[in-house]
Amino acid sequence: MREGTARFIATRIREARDARGIPTLTSLASLVGVDTSAASRWEAGTTVPSAEKVLEIARALNVRPSYFFRPHFDHGDAPVFLRSLASARKRDLARQRARLRWLQEVSQVVQHYVNLPPVNLPASVASIDYRQLRDEDIEGIASDLRAHWRLGNQPIGDVVEVVERAGFVVGRDEMGTTALDGLCNWSVIDGRPYLLLAEDKMSFFRRQMDAAHEMAHAVLHRHVNDSQLRQDFELIETQAFRLASAFLMPADSFALAARSPTLGGLLILKDRWRVSVKAMIRRCRDLDLIVKDEAVQLYKYYSAKGWNREEPMDRTVPVSQPRLLAKALTMLVDTRTRSKADLLANDFTIPGRDVATLVGLDPDWFETGELVQLVRAEPRQPAGSHSAGKVVAVDFVNRRQRS
């Protein structure tokens, strides 16, 4: 018979444990001061912790007690794409999947108050079967995306900004490992693709490719299931990289710029094309601008210069950050729709530092003072129920585009 606190959601323990990188129930039991069997029964849902133990679990996992009483958002069964699935540790994979779910939960709270841009993808990508794709098909999809988003045929200044304008929700996180570069998942709740990008040892140029790569998964592999992902992982990753490269470096214009490529010549192109030298070497090979032996030689020179660790210019350009949810939260506070204290007390069940980090704000944003504006956005009532508040019906990304 279940005892303890009613409505306690046992699966929240595992989610928080994963998000905090606590790998075993034994570790959690030690933090809470119980034996492992008790913690195991709580997580399995066969018994329920007392109110006092809920408080201790919340302290140990650094979440609010209400975290364990808020039902999970059901985002569907679409797989989570992880760029380095093969080499990453199981613990790291679990942590970042849980952190991605936290980003999606933050987004659902924000969308209760703010209308985000609608997802804007070409109709031609709606029913892609990845098993039928050829290289030329992927090159065509890259051209379709650029045309649909009116990007022309020239370098892209900031991929994160481009995909956020198209309705993607992007977050960032310290992943604690170089084996993970990013994650992608479609949520059935709002029909949006979510990207969580690594912040570890990051440069602007690497962020460009990581964002484009996860965007490519969202475009090419929306209908892939878990079984297909496991079976065809290498093919799926190769396709995502090909689309990301073609999107960042269109065949015609990049081939014209990168004729007879040398390492020094590609370094000069790096500033203009906003991608790494290493990515440009691979693109040159994809476009047959160089043969395999030439590519191998360029990679050898590249490694000899130590550029595998850090390329020239990597520290000179600020890393692009997600802005969509950050601007939404800032607008809620600036228009006095919600205060920071209200958001933490009534809307979010994870600490403000986690929320701010995931959406691209300063980690201490919730602890700083709030701005007061005289002009407020016109509110309307939400369609669904949530904690008390007002909806700001403002598409702020598109508004800026039109101005």
PyMOL commands that set and color helices and strands:
alter all, ss='L'
color gray80, all
select helices_A, chain A and resi 11-19+25-32+36-44+51-61+65-69+90-111+123-125+130-132+135-148+159-165+204-220+226-231+233-248+251-257+263-273+277-286+292-304+324-334+340-347+352-359+365-367+396-402
alter helices_A, ss='H'
color red, helices_A
select strands_A, chain A and resi 81-82+169-173+182-187+192-198+379-380+391-392
alter strands_A, ss='S'
color yellow, strands_A
deselect
rebuild
show_as cartoon
